[in-house]
Amino acid sequence: MKKVIKKFFKVIGWILLVLLILFVILTIIFACMKKSLRQKNIDILEADGFVNLVSAGDFDMNVNIFGDGKYKIIAMPASWDYSLPVEMKQLSEYFDDDIAFIAVTRPGYGISGETKKDVTTEYIVESTRTALNNAGVQAPYILMAHSMSGPYVTYWENKYPEEVSGVIFRNSISTANEEWPEEGFPKLMRNGLAAIGTFANKTGWTTVKNALFAEENEDYGEYSKDALAFEKASVPNYGEVKNYNINMRTAWDSIQANDIPKVYITNDYETLEDVREYQMFLYGEVDEELAQEWFEESQSEEHKEHRKKISEYCKSLGNCEEVNIPASHDISDQKPEEFAKEVEKLIDRIK
């Protein structure tokens, strides 16, 4: 019996050794492939006018400029939103010539470079300001934050109010969002994810994975191949994950009510029909049971309390209006015309 057990563990040991050797070989190959795979997608994007790499300090940021209007909307992406430039290109088509959209992408997003620095709120704002200056895009700006960008825009408009003429919060993270646990298993899992993800990025595993498994999304129409190229080139920065809590605290501590016109746009379901419309947009069909479940969640006391906290956040900022457009998390993706009207109303307040 002891011989059988010994033989079993010996076989397992050999298998693990072979797998380790295979992993090391693949890692070396993928690390060599990373640059060429990314360049292949950058070439696709450059041919379609989606490449404008400028220095942001210690890395090159892709600053996509759509239009040369007087009112400059600086769009910052949600967490790992690789397709922001394509989304802004599409959205810009719903606006007049006096409005320009500038998509700025943090390190690790799309074809922007990578950084070894700590990804803090201050770092993101300063590097973005540097990139805009080097791209020839001068203030004043209308800052537009989607989701994760909420704290960065909040800090920016409080730190440099003279640069900001207006702010659009597009389903942005606010003081209504709770911090993540900073101890125990949740922290261990988050740090583990960040460590694995960072290793995969540096060694090319992420790039090879994207090259093999990323799929073209027809929702982007004529820009579908560009959205796919951005996804394949993207190397997510896990510094934002690790600094989630401290980045929010930095932003909230900076808040002082001011008169800069702002609008906070949410996407809550107001009726059951809103949920059905969203499911049709998302899936092409309606699941009545699931639709009812989603609607009930949107009417829960917990969600109402969340909305109340958003209102308190807007009040703390000063001169901030709340608007709801029942739609997807992106809002402008599902209902661009309604979203455009709200942006135009904000610009009317700025004029």
N, C-alpha and C positions, 0 to 999 in steps of 0.2 A: 504493500500500500504506500509506504514511504517513497519507494522508487517511482511509483506512478505519479505521486504529487510532485516529486522533484522534477520529473520529466515534463510535467504539465507547466510548471513555472519556468522551466528552461525554454520551452517552446514559446510561451508568452513573452519572455525576455527577448528572444530572437525577433519575434513579430514587432515588438515595440522598437527595437533597434533599427529594423528595416524601415519602419514608418518614420522614425526620427531622421534617418539618412535621406529618405524620400522628401520629407518636409524641408530639410536644409537645402537639398538640390533645387526644389521648386522655388524656395525663397530666393535663392541666388538668381535663378532664371527670371523670376517675376521682377526682381529689383532691376535687372538689366532691361526688361521690357517696358517698365513704367514710363520712362521719358518718351520713348517712341510712340507708345499708345496714346499718351496725352497729346503729343504733337500732332498726331493724325487727326484728332478731333479739333484741335486748335486750327488746323489748316481748313477744315470744313467751315468752322465759324468765321474765320477770317475772310473766306470767299464770299460769305453772306453778310459781311459788315458787322459782326458781333464781337470783334476784338479791338480793344483800345486799352492796352496795358500801360499803366503809368506808375511811377514810384509812389508808394505809400509810406516810405521809410525803410523798413527792413524787408519788405516784400513788394511785388508788383500787384496792384489792384486793377481789375477789369472795370472800367468806367464806361458804360454804354450810354450814349447821348442820342435821344430821339427827339429831334426838333430843336429850334433855336429861339423859342419864344421868351418873352419877358419873364414869365412866371416859371421858375425852375422847381420841379417836384423831384426831390431826392428820395428815391425808393430804396428802402433797406429790407433785406429778405427775412422770411421766417426761418426757423431752425432748419438748416440744410436744404433750403429751397434753391436747388440748382438752376431752375428754369426762370428765375426772376427777369433776366434781360428779355427773354422771349415774351413773357407775360406783359412787360411794360411796353414792348414794341406793339403788341396787339392792342393794349389799352390806349396807347397814344392815338390810335386811329379814330377814337371816339371824341377827340378834343380838337378845339380850334388851334390855329397856328400860333396863338400867343402863349401857348402852354407847352413846355418842354419836359420830357421825362428823362431823368438820369438814374440809371440802375447802378448801384454801387454794391459790390460783393466782397464780403469779409474774407480773410485768409481761409483757404480750404473750400471756398464756394466756387463752383464752375471752374473757370480757368485762372482764377486769381491764384497767386503764389501761396506758399506755406510760410509759417513763422515759427521761430523757436521761443518767442516771447510769451509771457503770460497773457492770455486773452481776457483782459478786464474791460469793464465799461469804458474807463478812461482811454485805454489803448485803442479800442475800436473807434471811438469818436475821433481821437487825434489822428489816427492813420487815415480815416475817411476824409477828414478835413484836408490833410496833406495831399491825398490823391486828387481831390476835387480841384485844389489849387493848381496842382501840376497838370491837370487836364484842361485848365483854362476856364473852369466853371466857377464863377464868382458869386458871392452872396449878394443879395439876400436869397435864402432858400425856403421852400415849403417842404418840410420834412415829412416823409410818409413811412410809418412803421407798420410792419406786418408781424403779428405774433411775437416771436422772440426779440424782435428789434425794439419793442416798446420801451424797455429800460434805457437803451442807448439814446433814443430820440428824446426821452424825458430828460436825461442828463444833459444832452446837447443844448436843448432849448433853454435850460436853466443856467448852464455854464456860459453859453455864448448867445444871449438873447438878441444882441445886435445883428447876428447873422441870420436870424430866423424871422420870416414874415408870417408864417402859418404852419400848423401841424395837423397831420391826418393820422389818426390811430386806426388801423385797419385790423380789428379783432386782436388788439395788442395785449401783451402781458402787462398787467397793472398791479396796483397794490391789492387788487381783489384775488390775485393768485397767491397761493400759499408757498412757503419755502419747502424744499425737499428735506427729508430727515438727514441730520448731520452725524448720526452715530448708528451703530448696529448694522444689521444685514443690508438695509437699503443703501447705506453709504458704501459698504463693501462691494455690493453689486455694481453701483455706479462707477466706482473707481476701477473695478475690474473691467467693466465695459470700456472705459476710457483708455485703459492700458492696452487692452487687446486691439481696440480700434486704431490707436496711435501706431502700434506695431504694424498692423495691416497696411496702414497708409504709407509708412516709411519704406516698407519692404516691397511694395507693389501689389500685394494681395488684393487691396481694395480696387485698384485700377484694373487688374485682370478680371476680378469678379464683375465689375461694371461692364467691361468689354464683352463678357460672355453672356450676362443675364439681363442687362438693361434692355427694355423694349420701347419701341417707338409709340408715342401717344398721339393718336390721330386728332385729339381735341385741339392740338396746336396748329392744325391746318397746314398751310404752306410752310410753317416754321417747325414742323414736327421733327425733321432731321436735325435741326439746330438744337431743339430741346433735348434730343437724345444725345447729341454731341456734348452738351453741357453736363448731362448726367454722367456720361462715361468719363469725362475729364475731372469731375468733382472728387475732391479728397477731403471728406468731412473733418472739421477741426473739433476735437473732443475737449478742448480747453473751455469751451462754452458750457459743456455739461458739468465739468468740475467746478466752474466758477458761477454757476447759476444763482446760488443764494447771495454771494457777495456782490455780484453784478447788480442784482435787484436792489440790495441795500444801498449801494453807492448811488443809484438813481433816485431812490425814494428820499434819501437824505439830502439830495440837492434841491428838492422841490420848494419853490417859493412862487406863490400866485403872481401871475403877470397878465398883461393885456393882449398877448399874442393870440390871434384868432386860432381856435382849435376845434376839431370835430372828432368825436370818438364813434366809430361805426361798428356796430355789432351785427350778428347774423342770426338772432334768435327766431325760432319758429313762433309765429303768432296764432296760426290756425293749423288744423290738421292738413288742410290743403297745401300749406307751405311745405310740410314734410313730404307730401306726395310729389310735389314739384321737384324737391331736392333729390328724391330717390329716382325720379325719371331722368334727371340730369346726370346722376351718378351711375345708375344701373340700366337705364332704358326701360325700366318696369317698376311697378309699385308692389311692395309687400305690405298688405294692409295690417297684418298683425304687428310687424316691426314698426310700421309707421305710427301706429297707435302707441306703442311702447316709447318711441322717441318723443312723441308729442307730450306724453304724460311726464317724461323726465324734464322736458323744457318748462313744464308748469309746476314743478316741485318746489317746495319751500326752500330747499337747498339752493336751487338755481335762482330763485327770487332774491335770496340773500346775496348771492354772487353779483347779481345785477345792481343791488343796492350799494355794494362796495365799489362797483365801477362808477356809480354816480358820485360817491364820496371822493373818489380819485379825481374825477373830472372837476369837481368843485375845488379841490385843493390846488389844481393847476391854474385855475382862473380862466375866464372867457372861453370855456369849453362846452360845446353843444353835443348832445347825445342823439344819435340817429340809429335806427334799426332797419336793416334790409335782410329779410329772411332769405338765406341763401347758404352756399357752401362756406367753408372756413375762409377761402380766398375772397369771397364776396364778389369781387370784380370779375372773377372767372365765370361765375354763373349768371350774374346780372350786371354786365358792364355799363349799360345805359343808365340804370338807376344809380350806380356808383358814381358815374361821371357827373350826374346832376348834383349830387351832394358835394363833390369836389368843386364844381363851378359855383355853388352857393358859398363855399368857404372863400373862394377867390374874390367873390363879390364883397365879402366882408373885409378883405384885405385892401381892395382898391380905395 
